[in-house]
Each structure stands twice: as C-alpha cells, then as structure tokens.
C-alpha cells in the first residue's frame, strides 16, 4: 500500500509541475525531485494544504500564492564577492588571460547566470573596473545578469542594498562604487548602465553567445544529471574559444575533460578548450505740525489706515521692538499661530512662535546686528497630522543712518508650492525610473535579439551535429554488420574446436579409465591434478578428495614421504625414474607391495606422472608403463 501511495504522490507532483509550466511558464521538471518535493511540501504546510490536488486548487484561486511558492523554491542565497579566495584568483589569474586574448578596443562580454538579486553581477563590474580602470571598463565591459525570479531581478535592477549586505566589501570599494541613499546604498549609475538584467531560464532559453567569462555559481547543483548536462552544453556553446567558466564550490565538470580544461579545481574555474509689520513710523514726505485739529485728524486717519492694512495683510506678520517686546501681531498671525491681542507687550521669548517651527530669536538678533534681511525658505510646521511649509522673512525696521527700532517677521505659506515641488520631484524620479526601465527594456530587447541570434547559431550547429551524427550512425551500422559477421565466423570456429576438445577429453578419459594401475599426475608445485579410477580402486581415495591437494600431505595407505626424493629427482632432471617398491596398505586394509614408476609430464606447465600398481613378491615383476 505504501508503494502505491508513493507512486500516486509522484504522479500528483508531476501533474503540479506541469500545471506550473503551462500556467506561469516556469519549468521545474529538470530540478532534483527530492529537493523540489521538499520545498513544495514546506509551502503546502504553510498554506495548510494536505495534498497536491488541494494545493493546485489554491494556486488557481490565489494569484499571490504563486509568488509565495516561487520564493520558497527559488532560494536566493548570494552576497558581494562571495567566497573571496575564488574571486581573488579570478581577478589575478583569469582576468589577465581574458584581456590578453582580446584587442585593446574589443568588447568584454560576461554573463552572470542565476544572478539572484544582482550582487554577483555588480561584483563582476567592480572587479573589471578595478582591473581595467573605470573609464576603460565603461567603454568595453558588458555584463548580462539573468535569473528566472522576477522579484529578485527587480531588486537587482534597483541596485539598492542595506549596509549589512556590503559588509564583505572593503570600505574603500564601497565608498567608490556605492552611493548612500538613506539607510541603503545604491550602485553607481555610470557603471550600472554596463550591467543588463533580464529573465532567462538556463534549462529552456537560448544562451547568450560569444562570452569571455560565464559565471554560474551554486545553481547547477539544484538540477538533475540530465538537466545539468543540457545546461553545460549550452554554456559550452555560449563561450568563445578559450572562454572561462566559473562554477560554485559544490559543482564539478567530471565528464567534460574533452571540452573544458581545468584552470583551478579548488576554485572551480574551467576554460573552454580551443574551437516676512514694521513698527509704526512716520512715512517719508508726511510732515505734521502739532496743534492743528485737521492735522491731528489726518495723523489719526493715517495711523488707522496703516493699522488696518497691516492687520488685514494676507500673510501672518508680527513685529518685535529692540527690547524683545511684541509690538504687532496681525489677524493672520493670530489665526494661524494661535496668538491673541493679549500677547502684545509680552516678551517675544515667552511665545511658542519664537522657537517653533524655527528658532527665531537668534535670527532676529543676527538680522538686527547685521542690519540686513534674512530669508529662510521651506520651514516645516506640523499641526496634528497636517504639514505646513513657510518662507520666513526677518527684516530690521530702521530709518537711514539710525539703528533698527524693531524687527518684522513675516510668514509666507508655501505649502501648496512645496507640495507641488515634491510632486514634481516625485514625478521626475518616476520619469527617471521609467527612463531606466525603458533603457532596461531596450537592453533586454538587445539581449533577446542576441539570444535569437544565438538560437539561430545553435540551430545551425545542431543541424550540422545531426548530419554528422547521421553519418556516424551509418558508419557504425556498417561496422556492426561487419563485426556481426566476424562474430559468427568466430562462433563457428569455437564450436568446431569445442567439439574437437570434447572428443579429445572423452578419448583421454577413456584411456585413463582403461588403465588398471593407479595413475596420478602432479604439477610443478606437487599438487594433484589427475587421479584416475585405478588410484581410486587401489587406495579408496576419491578424485574430488585428492585433486588440488598437495600430494605429500595425503594420507591414503602409501607412505608418500619415501617417494619424495624420487619425485623431486624426476622433476629436476626431467627423466623417467626406475621403479620403486614401497610397502603399502590398500583400501581394504590389506598389506601390499606397491611398485611406483615416475615419469616427467611435459604438458600444462610441467610436472610428474606417477604409475602405481600392486606388485607380486617376484622381484622380476615390473609395473606396466603409462
């Protein structure tokens, strides 16, 4: 039951992967199933889905779930100059070779495949800028950064990173290549334009071609062997002859020695093998002589008009005399800053307006001492959740040649203008962003064009390879036919020889069986290699018990030690010995006199043939010779 359930689960996983491919264009079928299944199940647990079918229903009803799933599958682990030793080797050993292969004006093409949020691509830009110099890098280096994760690519295009992400970068390099932007740092704009980011699936899309350096670190390890082979094929196609491939610590090219030379196995670097109301004063020109009722009425009317004009002014206004006493507060000042008529005559420093929204006391003193007007633009004032902005004018009031008698402070409300400026600034930034996105789109179109060109070249190469493969298959077929005929001939010869050997073996076995005497054959190590039926009848020891055993270690009724000298002499001299008579005991326990004759054996590495036969007491009797 468990096996059946596992098969069912595997089928459901494959159906889910097919749905992701068809619905969103993400093909994960080349990923390792163990890793892929584990990450999908983790996301299913977070989404409280108990089966692949339930989770597919959730994906169909929730657009946000796609993003959450892709972020779980596409784990983006990267940093600036990750594995510093490898980058140091790349800069000092590999980059000089790349430059030596190119002309002084020739473009340097680099691809960061699986670039995630862009740190690797920017590391390449910094490395080439440090090696070539910034000006030459801006003219010659073009870096392509690709990934399948659109969210990561958005971060890469922004080029904004927190300070912690740049900890591995030397302070002088951070200061040179990144600009502070609030709490983050942005990659410098001129060099940023040499880095082109775009979406690219290394398992499906055509590779970027004519590359001098291809960096793909810790990406291949997520794919199965078949997908890895296809990806490495694409990388080989993408590189120029003698172009360099930079992989991650967990990745190797074990089966591509015919296409890539090892530059540094430790660092995983390979090379493609070649192919603001003044205090009341007397206006100039008005001369009043006291004493006249008309003149008094004129003066009173003039003062009334002046006071009404100041009080009705459309902007807030107040005045402080030389002793720091408030002598004027108009209607707008009372309305907007919460002042009252009772504040007239009070020390200015006792009022909130003297230090909020701006420290005015020191500025009034400065304007009085320097006898000049001061303007402070864009002063921010918060009223609850509302923000207001004022241009403040501080102006000393004095007559020619006399010290200031008072200082006026006027507040011009520029909230609308400031907000419009902020909006214009935001719109300008949006336009700049749109321009950059347009530029990025143009670069992506350029990348797409190059990919299409690369695809055409790849198709032409594939066509040539197919033609070559077809010719090789035809040649192989002919060779197989020829080999088959040779094998049939050899098989017939072997059959004939086997029959001959079988006949010879039967013949020899018949001879040995027909001999009534015991026949024993020893090899040069004095181990038994043959033990005929006569020896079995004579001594009662079966052939399977004797063959392969040292002769002089056998215990079968014949005192073999008494024959040791005779056997060694025959083995050393290669001559037939004289019969030796030995008192023995037969298999039936009968005492007998055994005649033993030794002869040299010339076949199968040499040895000794021993003929053993019971002898009568007549000394003239001799054993039959084999």
SVG drawing of the C-alpha trace seen along z (x, -y; Angstrom):
<svg xmlns="http://www.w3.org/2000/svg" viewBox="-10 -124 79 188">
<polyline fill="none" stroke="black" stroke-width="0.4" points="0.0,0.0 2.8,-2.4 4.5,-1.8 1.2,-2.5 0.7,-5.7 4.3,-6.8 3.6,-6.3 0.4,-8.2 2.2,-11.1 4.9,-11.2 2.3,-11.4 0.5,-14.2 3.8,-16.1 4.5,-15.7 0.9,-17.0 1.5,-20.0 4.8,-20.8 3.1,-20.5 0.4,-23.0 3.1,-25.5 4.8,-25.2 1.5,-25.7 0.0,-28.4 3.1,-30.6 5.8,-29.4 8.1,-28.1 9.5,-24.7 10.8,-22.9 10.9,-19.5 14.7,-19.5 15.1,-20.1 16.0,-17.3 12.8,-15.8 14.0,-15.3 14.8,-19.0 11.8,-20.2 9.3,-18.0 10.6,-19.0 10.3,-22.8 6.8,-22.4 5.6,-20.4 7.0,-23.1 5.0,-25.7 1.9,-23.4 2.3,-23.1 2.4,-26.8 -0.7,-27.1 -2.4,-24.3 -2.9,-22.2 -2.9,-18.4 -2.4,-17.2 -1.0,-18.3 -4.6,-18.5 -5.7,-20.8 -2.7,-23.0 -3.3,-23.2 -6.8,-24.4 -5.3,-27.1 -2.9,-28.2 -5.8,-28.5 -7.8,-30.7 -5.0,-32.8 -2.6,-34.8 -0.4,-35.7 0.2,-32.0 2.3,-31.7 4.7,-34.3 5.0,-32.7 5.6,-29.2 8.3,-30.6 10.1,-32.4 10.1,-29.1 11.5,-27.1 13.9,-29.7 16.0,-30.3 18.3,-33.3 21.5,-33.0 24.1,-35.4 26.4,-38.2 29.0,-40.6 32.3,-38.8 31.0,-35.5 34.0,-33.2 36.7,-35.9 39.5,-33.5 37.8,-32.4 37.2,-36.0 40.8,-36.9 42.0,-34.0 39.6,-35.1 40.8,-38.7 44.5,-38.0 44.8,-34.8 41.9,-34.6 41.0,-38.3 44.5,-39.0 44.2,-36.0 40.8,-37.2 42.3,-40.6 45.3,-39.1 43.0,-37.2 41.2,-40.4 42.3,-43.5 42.7,-46.8 39.3,-48.1 37.4,-44.8 34.3,-44.4 34.5,-42.1 31.3,-40.0 30.4,-38.5 27.3,-36.5 26.2,-36.0 23.6,-33.1 21.4,-32.7 22.4,-36.2 19.5,-36.4 19.3,-39.9 22.4,-41.1 25.3,-41.1 27.3,-38.7 26.8,-40.9 27.8,-44.0 30.9,-42.2 31.9,-41.4 31.5,-45.1 33.7,-46.2 36.3,-43.6 36.7,-44.7 36.6,-48.4 39.4,-47.8 41.5,-45.8 40.9,-48.0 40.3,-51.3 36.8,-52.9 36.9,-54.7 38.0,-51.7 35.5,-49.4 32.7,-51.8 33.7,-51.6 34.5,-47.9 32.7,-45.7 29.2,-44.4 27.7,-42.2 24.5,-40.2 22.7,-39.2 19.9,-36.7 17.6,-34.7 14.1,-33.2 12.9,-35.0 11.3,-38.3 11.2,-39.6 14.9,-39.0 15.5,-40.7 13.6,-43.8 15.9,-44.1 18.9,-43.6 17.8,-46.4 17.2,-48.8 20.8,-48.2 19.9,-49.1 21.4,-47.2 21.4,-47.6 24.8,-48.2 24.9,-44.7 24.8,-43.2 28.0,-45.1 30.0,-44.0 32.2,-41.8 33.2,-44.7 36.3,-46.8 35.3,-50.2 37.2,-52.0 35.4,-49.9 32.0,-50.6 32.7,-54.3 33.9,-54.2 31.2,-52.1 28.1,-52.8 26.3,-56.0 24.5,-56.4 20.7,-56.5 19.1,-56.9 19.6,-53.7 20.7,-51.9 23.5,-52.1 22.9,-52.3 25.4,-51.1 26.9,-53.9 24.9,-54.9 27.5,-55.1 28.8,-51.6 25.2,-50.3 24.4,-51.0 27.0,-48.4 25.0,-45.7 22.0,-44.3 19.4,-42.3 16.8,-40.1 14.7,-37.0 16.3,-33.8 15.8,-30.1 19.1,-28.3 17.2,-25.0 15.0,-26.3 16.2,-29.6 19.0,-30.0 22.2,-31.1 23.9,-34.5 26.7,-33.9 30.4,-35.0 31.2,-35.2 34.6,-35.7 33.6,-34.8 30.5,-32.8 29.7,-32.8 27.1,-30.3 27.8,-29.6 25.8,-27.1 23.0,-26.9 23.7,-23.6 23.5,-21.6 19.7,-22.1 19.2,-20.2 19.3,-16.5 22.1,-15.0 20.1,-15.2 19.4,-18.9 23.0,-19.6 24.2,-18.0 21.9,-20.2 23.0,-23.3 26.7,-22.6 26.1,-22.0 24.5,-25.5 27.4,-27.0 29.9,-25.4 28.1,-26.9 27.9,-30.3 31.6,-30.6 34.2,-31.8 37.2,-29.5 39.3,-29.7 36.5,-31.4 36.3,-30.8 33.5,-29.1 33.3,-29.9 31.2,-27.5 30.3,-27.1 32.1,-25.1 29.6,-22.3 29.8,-21.8 32.2,-20.0 32.7,-19.1 33.7,-15.5 32.7,-14.2 33.7,-17.2 37.5,-16.9 37.3,-16.8 35.6,-20.2 36.9,-22.0 40.4,-22.3 40.7,-22.7 42.2,-26.1 41.7,-25.7 39.8,-22.7 39.9,-24.2 38.2,-27.4 36.1,-25.6 37.3,-27.6 37.4,-25.9 38.4,-27.0 36.7,-26.0 39.2,-24.2 40.2,-25.9 37.4,-25.9 8.1,-88.4 4.5,-94.8 7.1,-97.3 6.7,-99.3 4.6,-102.4 6.8,-105.1 6.4,-108.3 6.2,-107.9 8.7,-109.9 7.2,-113.1 4.4,-113.4 5.2,-116.3 2.7,-117.1 2.8,-120.2 1.2,-119.7 -1.5,-121.9 -3.9,-121.8 -7.1,-119.8 -7.1,-119.0 -3.5,-117.8 -4.4,-115.7 -7.3,-114.1 -5.0,-113.4 -2.5,-111.7 -5.2,-109.6 -6.7,-108.6 -3.3,-107.7 -2.5,-105.5 -5.9,-103.8 -5.4,-103.0 -1.9,-101.8 -3.1,-99.6 -6.0,-98.2 -3.6,-97.5 -1.2,-95.6 -3.9,-93.7 -5.6,-92.7 -2.5,-91.6 -3.0,-88.1 0.1,-86.7 1.0,-86.3 3.1,-89.1 4.4,-90.2 7.0,-92.7 9.4,-92.8 11.0,-96.0 14.6,-96.5 13.9,-95.3 12.4,-92.0 8.8,-93.0 6.0,-92.1 4.5,-95.3 2.5,-93.9 0.5,-90.8 -1.8,-90.9 -5.0,-88.9 -3.4,-86.1 -0.7,-85.6 -3.4,-85.3 -5.4,-82.9 -2.6,-80.6 -0.3,-80.6 -2.9,-80.9 -1.7,-84.3 -4.1,-86.9 -4.3,-90.6 -3.2,-89.9 0.3,-88.8 1.1,-92.4 3.5,-93.8 4.8,-90.4 8.4,-89.3 8.8,-87.5 10.9,-84.8 7.8,-83.7 5.8,-82.8 5.9,-79.4 6.3,-81.1 9.8,-82.3 11.2,-78.8 8.7,-76.7 8.7,-75.9 12.0,-77.7 14.4,-79.3 13.6,-83.0 15.3,-84.7 18.9,-84.2 17.9,-85.0 16.2,-88.3 19.4,-89.2 21.5,-88.4 19.4,-90.5 19.4,-93.4 23.2,-93.3 24.0,-92.9 21.2,-95.4 20.1,-93.2 17.1,-91.0 17.2,-87.2 15.1,-84.7 14.6,-81.1 12.7,-79.0 10.7,-75.9 10.4,-75.8 8.2,-72.8 5.5,-73.2 3.3,-70.3 -0.2,-70.8 -1.5,-67.4 -1.3,-65.2 -1.0,-68.2 2.2,-69.6 2.7,-73.2 5.6,-75.0 6.5,-78.7 9.1,-81.1 10.1,-83.3 11.4,-86.9 13.1,-88.6 13.6,-92.3 15.0,-95.1 12.9,-98.3 15.1,-101.4 15.4,-104.8 18.5,-105.9 21.5,-106.2 19.7,-105.1 19.8,-101.8 16.8,-99.4 13.9,-100.3 12.1,-97.0 12.2,-93.8 9.3,-92.4 8.8,-88.7 6.5,-87.6 5.4,-84.1 4.5,-83.3 2.6,-80.0 4.2,-77.9 2.6,-74.6 1.0,-74.2 4.1,-75.2 6.3,-72.9 3.9,-70.0 3.9,-70.8 7.7,-70.8 7.7,-67.5 5.2,-66.1 7.3,-67.4 10.3,-65.8 8.5,-62.6 7.2,-62.7 10.8,-63.5 12.1,-60.5 9.3,-58.4 10.3,-59.6 13.9,-58.8 12.8,-55.4 10.6,-55.0 13.6,-56.0 15.8,-53.5 13.1,-50.8 12.8,-51.8 16.6,-51.6 16.5,-48.3 13.7,-47.1 15.9,-48.3 18.8,-46.3 16.5,-43.3 15.4,-43.6 19.1,-43.7 19.6,-40.6 16.6,-39.0 18.0,-39.8 21.3,-38.3 19.5,-35.3 17.6,-34.9 20.9,-35.2 22.4,-32.7 19.4,-30.4 19.9,-30.6 23.5,-29.8 22.6,-27.0 20.1,-25.5 22.7,-25.7 25.2,-23.9 22.5,-21.4 21.7,-20.7 25.4,-20.1 25.7,-17.9 22.6,-15.9 24.1,-15.5 27.4,-14.4 25.6,-12.0 23.6,-10.5 26.9,-9.8 28.4,-8.4 25.3,-6.1 25.6,-4.9 29.3,-4.1 28.6,-2.5 25.9,-0.3 28.3,0.9 30.9,1.6 28.3,3.5 27.3,5.6 31.0,6.4 31.5,7.2 28.5,9.4 29.8,11.5 33.2,11.8 31.5,12.9 29.5,15.6 32.7,16.9 34.5,16.9 31.5,18.7 31.6,21.4 35.3,21.9 34.8,22.1 32.0,24.6 34.3,26.8 37.2,26.5 34.9,27.3 33.7,30.4 37.3,31.5 38.3,30.8 35.3,32.7 36.3,35.7 39.9,35.5 38.8,35.2 36.5,38.3 39.3,40.2 41.8,39.4 39.3,40.2 38.7,43.5 42.4,44.3 42.9,43.4 39.8,45.4 41.0,48.4 44.4,48.5 44.1,50.8 47.0,49.3 46.7,46.1 47.8,43.0 48.4,39.8 49.6,36.5 51.4,33.8 52.1,30.2 55.3,28.4 54.1,27.5 53.4,31.2 49.7,30.7 47.4,33.5 46.0,32.5 44.7,36.0 43.6,39.1 42.3,42.0 39.8,44.7 42.7,47.2 44.1,45.0 40.6,44.9 40.3,48.7 43.8,49.1 43.7,46.6 40.0,45.8 40.5,42.0 38.1,40.3 39.3,37.9 37.5,34.9 39.2,35.5 42.7,35.7 42.7,33.2 44.1,29.9 45.7,31.2 49.5,31.3 50.4,35.0 52.7,35.4 50.0,34.2 47.6,37.0 47.0,40.0 45.8,43.0 47.9,46.0 51.0,45.2 54.0,43.8 54.5,40.8 57.5,39.4 59.6,42.4 58.8,41.2 59.8,37.5 63.3,38.0 62.3,39.9 59.6,37.3 62.0,34.4 64.7,36.1 62.2,36.7 61.0,33.1 64.5,31.7 66.1,34.0 63.1,34.4 64.0,38.1 62.0,41.3 62.9,42.9 63.4,46.6 60.6,48.5 60.5,48.0 58.8,50.7 57.1,49.5 55.2,51.4 51.7,50.1 48.2,50.7 45.3,51.0 41.8,49.5 40.7,52.8 43.4,52.7 45.5,55.4 49.2,55.1 50.8,55.0 54.0,54.2 53.4,51.3 55.6,50.6 55.8,46.9 57.3,45.5 57.8,41.8 57.9,40.1 58.2,36.4 55.0,34.6 55.7,32.0 52.2,30.6 50.4,27.7 53.5,26.2 55.2,29.5 55.0,31.9 55.3,35.6 53.2,38.7 53.2,41.5 52.2,45.1 51.3,47.2 50.5,50.9 50.4,53.8 53.4,56.0 53.9,59.7 56.8,60.9 58.6,61.8 61.2,59.2 61.2,59.7 57.7,58.3 57.5,54.8 54.6,52.3 53.2,51.5 54.4,48.2 52.0,45.5"/>
</svg>
